[in-house]
Amino acid sequence: MTESVMSPPKRTVGPVQWVRRNLFNTWYNTLLTVVIGYLLVTSVGPLLNWLFLDANFIGDSPEACVGEGACWVFINQRLNFFIYGFYPGDEQWRVNIMFALLAICIVPQFIEGFPARRWLGLFAVSGLPIVGYFLISGGWFGLETVPTHKWGGLMLTLILAYVGILASLPIGIVLALGRRSDMPIIRGICVVFIEVWRAVPLITVLFMASVMLPLFLPEGMNFEKLLRALIGITLWQSAYMAEVVRGGLQAIPRGQYEAASALGLGYWRKMGLIVLPQALKLVIPGIVNTFIALFKDTTLVLIIGLFDILGTVQSTVTDPAWQNVAIEGYVFVAFCFWVFCFGMSRYSQNLERKLDTGHRT
Amino acid sequence: MNDSNPHYEQTRRKPWNDPRVRALIFQAVAIAAVFWSGWALIDNTLANMESRGISTGFDFLNQSAGFGIIMSLIPYDATMSYGRTFWVGLLNTLLVSGMGIIAATVLGFIIGVARLSSNWLIAKIALVYVEVIRNIPLLLQIFFWYFAVLRNLPSPRQSVDVGGLLFLNNRGLYLPDPVAEPGFGWVAAAIVIAIAAVVIIRILAKRRQMATGKIFPTVKVSVAVLIGLPLLAYLAAGGPISWDIPELKGFNFGGGITMIPELAALWFALSIYTASFIAEIVRSGIMAVSKGQTEAAQALGLKSGMTLRLVVIPQAMRVIIPPLTSQYLNLVKNSSLATAIGYPDLVSVFMGTTLNQTGQAVEVVAMTMGVYLTISLLISLFMNIYNRAVALKER
């Protein structure tokens, strides 16, 4: 009897078993692990050396970069330009206040149970853009006017993305509702609008905004370049947003529409109270993906001569005073974008989990 | 309802509360608004163009362009017309898009499958690749490849030399160019015959399987025919292909095929960027095929290769094709970023230089947008036809 009692299986858990199961379970996996492990070890070490160990962080001139590694002194020295562009130095506190306000509104959105979180979020999409406009452009309350061609750097990138995101979502929702409308002419107009904007590259839209918008407008009426770029980006992006929202609208069962109608709700209340909340919740990943795409696409304004963060870096890496700092510049911009985009995608996953009601249609 | 609204009966009869009447009014207003704004746009544009002395019409397409283009697939020089610059730009756009689509698909499928690998290290590397690459703007990646990598390569004299055949330097990538010698016609004929033979084998194999249930190893035989027949012809005709190998002549290379750094940078960036999105599409497609399908196929006695080819991949493709189409479209549209590094694509050559020289913004922008509109519609048309062919048919 006693000899038939089996002892517990040996070594099914623990680090050794984990490695055996996940890295060396078949002969070809073993081979791949060895080859790739070797490549990783030989490439990550030098990379870390270049990034941190051999890099130069402190200094105030190109001479400070003596090591073999990255020259972060360059980023340090030009950081002001990368963040504010040509915004006058004495007025930069205004931009800093904006950054602070933005952080106060955005950061609590990640923290569960923060007081007045909802109100801060509401302020971020309603009052903040207005406050920001008056604060940054000036001309009011004794603030010095700063024309838009002096805006630049990270600040301009954030402005473009923020305004583009805020404006394209409502326009996109209206277009999506129009595309699903029963009225053939409204539907036709929306379909043509969406399909045409979606088929052309953003660069051609920006070119059109900068070259042709002045031709379209009546004599004497002229927008600034920044505003023209914003109009182009918003219209282009709202077509993409419309398709994402349409996907959500299509996923709502017909019964929901019919039930809302049966309750005697009119069109706008039916959509606003019953259909859209459910539809938008379904397509949060798609909406955030569109936001991320828009955020990355704001870099294209450098082609029509606006200095966003990539534009400011691009214009300084060719500075003859600094030699071979292109890679450092690009790594810096890439890191900035990566932080924002990755943050947005993680926030959307978080939101999705939180809003998941467990209903599967 | 009636209590809260005592005028319910009355309001019901008012024409502006009738949904059908309201719909008609809305649509009439919408048409009027569209026509009015369209008319205002045209009116303003014509007035503005007249006051600035810009001519209209497409006559400029026949004028001599007078500027050089660093790369063209068709013969071009500065004396040729603006119409010719349009075609040069269009072909360059199609070239980089085609190369990008092929490379991004291959890379994307590899990374997508790697993310599902049972090897932890490979799965994690694929994950890092996807999360890093897709969160960095494409324009930045193009700049990186062009200004930081390719421009920093050594000069032609110190080229990176791969076996004396392939040379890489800051002027571009130099590859050997195959030149057809007399007798090459036999090889070409062999390729055509091989393709025809494969088609016939497939039809016969299917017919035989339908009749007898016996499976013919179509794929193996097809590959053998496609490679073997041209190779036999090549050897029989005495190797009628010679290679034009690039050589250092003076300060630069001569002979062979040259891939200019602008094309290489754009191609690398487009492929690597789009591959990160394709990888996610492929992963979700494979994960969408339920495990029971694989188990059922194995229970039927299918070998693992056949399970993959006949059961898993066809079902995964249904999920993969529609978003893949969007990625192809994005890649074609993103190729217009060429203008930032000076690769002579349609936007750079036509909407850039030609527009600046002629000033005919309306015609040039309309033609450029027309091209992208056509490409988009054609790609989605073909992909929709393919999609319909593979879609789930519920009977």
Contacts between the chains, C-beta under 8 A, distances in Angstrom:
chain1	res1	chain2	res2	distance
A	22	B	118	7.4
A	22	B	119	7.1
A	22	B	120	3.7
A	23	B	119	6.3
A	23	B	120	5.8
A	23	B	121	6.1
A	25	B	118	6.3
A	25	B	119	7.9
A	26	B	118	7.9
A	29	B	118	6.6
A	29	B	119	4.6
A	32	B	119	5.6
A	32	B	121	7.6
A	32	B	122	6.1
A	33	B	119	6.1
A	33	B	121	5.5
A	36	B	121	5.6
A	36	B	122	6.5
A	36	B	125	6.9
A	37	B	121	6.5
A	40	B	121	7.7
A	40	B	125	7.8
A	182	B	23	7.1
A	183	B	23	5.0
A	183	B	26	6.2
A	183	B	27	5.2
A	184	B	27	7.6
A	185	B	27	4.1
A	185	B	30	5.9
A	185	B	31	6.0
A	186	B	26	6.6
A	186	B	27	6.0
A	186	B	30	5.6
A	189	B	30	6.1
A	189	B	34	6.2
A	196	B	369	8.0
A	196	B	373	6.8
A	198	B	376	7.6
A	199	B	329	7.9
A	199	B	372	5.8
A	199	B	373	4.6
A	199	B	376	3.8
A	199	B	377	7.1
A	200	B	333	7.2
A	200	B	369	4.9
A	200	B	372	4.9
A	200	B	373	6.7
A	201	B	333	3.9
A	201	B	334	7.0
A	201	B	336	4.0
A	201	B	347	7.0
A	201	B	372	6.1
A	202	B	333	7.6
A	203	B	336	4.6
A	203	B	337	6.6
A	203	B	339	6.4
A	203	B	347	5.7
A	204	B	336	6.6
A	204	B	347	6.2
A	204	B	351	6.4
A	204	B	365	7.0
A	204	B	368	5.8
A	204	B	369	5.8
A	204	B	372	6.9
A	207	B	347	7.4
A	207	B	351	5.6
A	207	B	355	7.9
A	207	B	365	7.0
A	208	B	365	5.4
A	208	B	369	7.9
A	211	B	355	6.9
A	211	B	361	5.1
A	211	B	365	7.3
A	212	B	361	5.2
A	212	B	362	7.0
A	212	B	365	6.0
A	214	B	48	7.4
A	215	B	44	7.3
A	215	B	45	4.9
A	215	B	48	4.8
A	215	B	49	6.6
A	215	B	361	6.3
A	215	B	362	7.3
A	216	B	41	5.0
A	216	B	44	5.6
A	216	B	45	5.8
A	216	B	48	8.0
A	217	B	44	6.1
A	218	B	40	7.9
A	218	B	44	5.2
A	219	B	44	7.9
A	219	B	47	7.0
A	219	B	48	7.0
A	219	B	51	7.3
A	264	B	1	6.1
A	292	B	135	7.3
A	296	B	135	7.9
A	296	B	136	7.6
A	296	B	137	4.0
A	296	B	138	7.0
A	297	B	137	7.4
A	299	B	137	4.4
A	299	B	139	4.6
A	299	B	140	6.4
A	300	B	139	6.2
A	300	B	337	7.4
A	302	B	139	7.5
A	302	B	340	7.5
A	303	B	339	6.3
A	303	B	340	5.6
A	310	B	137	6.9
A	310	B	139	6.4
A	310	B	140	5.7
A	310	B	143	7.4
A	314	B	143	6.4
A	317	B	147	7.0
A	324	B	152	7.5
A	326	B	147	5.1
A	326	B	148	4.3
A	326	B	152	7.7
A	327	B	144	7.7
A	327	B	148	4.7
A	330	B	140	6.1
A	330	B	143	6.4
A	330	B	144	4.7
A	330	B	147	7.9
A	330	B	148	5.8
A	333	B	140	5.6
A	334	B	136	4.7
A	334	B	140	5.9
A	334	B	144	7.8
A	337	B	135	6.6
A	337	B	136	5.6
A	337	B	137	5.7
A	337	B	140	7.0
A	338	B	132	6.8
A	338	B	135	4.7
A	338	B	136	5.9
A	341	B	134	8.0
A	341	B	135	3.8
A	341	B	136	7.8
A	342	B	131	6.8
A	342	B	135	5.2
A	345	B	135	7.4
